[in-house]
Amino acid sequence: MENQVLTSGAYDEPAVKYVHPEKVQKRKFSTLVEETTSRDTAVSSDPTTSDQSPNDSDQDNSERARTPQSSPMSANDKVRLQEKRRQLRERRGLPDVVSLDVDAIIAACEDHLPALLRNLRAAITKDEYGTVVADARELVAIEFINSLKLPTSNLGVAGARALVLQTVIQLNEQKGVGIGEIPENGLDFEHWVGQALEANGWHVEVTQGSNDQGLDVIAKKNGLSVGLQCKRYSGSVGNQAVQEAFAGTRHMTLDYAAVLTNSKYTKSAKELATSIGVLLLSPEDIPRLEQFLTHLKSDKRSCD
């Protein structure tokens, strides 16, 4: 019996030859694998088996060669594109991502307003004559954005930074102390704190060296009472102020003791205040002082 040749419809050359069974036993299995692999490779590499003809491939390459490379978009083009996308989202009933980013930044500013105001105030350095010699408020805004991982992809970093600064100004006008800049003199600072508390609904007594055992201001509102030691410092406030606030509050049988300063607190003062329950405040905390003390009172009741 003559050997038969099996052919594929796509080929004229032999694919796999028929071999007598007796000869198969003499051949190594690896050789059969090599022949089959070689055939499969030839089939896959042959251009006639591709879904796309060589002429189509050449045509695509030619079209790609004729297509001009995209040039960088100008700022105006980006604005127009952003506006078109916004209009498209409106037609489809989708939320405006820019508005969502703005809302997220404004909400973060509201939640962290006291800390933001405090850090922005500290970012301004003045000389002895009151002239601003350094202003790092933009850096504070960037740190705020990065710390909370606020969205900037749609507004851009500069836009988000400007929004933070603008929002803080507006919120401070609405919810801030709202009685002018912090005075330089320590005695004036005590009166300034009293006026700020009164502006936020507190009944205030500025003691001015009376038998207060270290308290400068006593404030009461809606069943809450707090004794404050006020410190207008250029350096850091230490343990003594914390001790005086604690002793004065105990002597006057008030609910809470606090130190309020325009500056910072030493590590030791923070540790002592935490240990004996004295609040460490800044002027930016005044608008939310009632809310904060009410929360503390509620927590204390729940623990009891």
Protein Blocks (a to p, Z undefined) as FASTA:
>chain_A
ZZdddddfkbmbdfbdcddfklmmmpcfklmmmmmmmmmmmmmmpmklpmbdfklmmmmm
mmmmmpccdddddfklmmmmmmmmmmmmmmnopacfklmmmmmmmmmmmmmmmmmmmmmm
mmpccdfkopafbdcklmmmmmmmmmnopafklnommlmmmmmmmmmmmmmmmmmnonop
adfblklmmmmmmmmmmmnopacddfklpanoopabdcdeehiacdddddddfbdcdfkl
mmmmmmmmmmnopabdcdddfbdcdfklmmmmmmnopacddfklmmmmmmmmmmmmmmmm
mmZZ
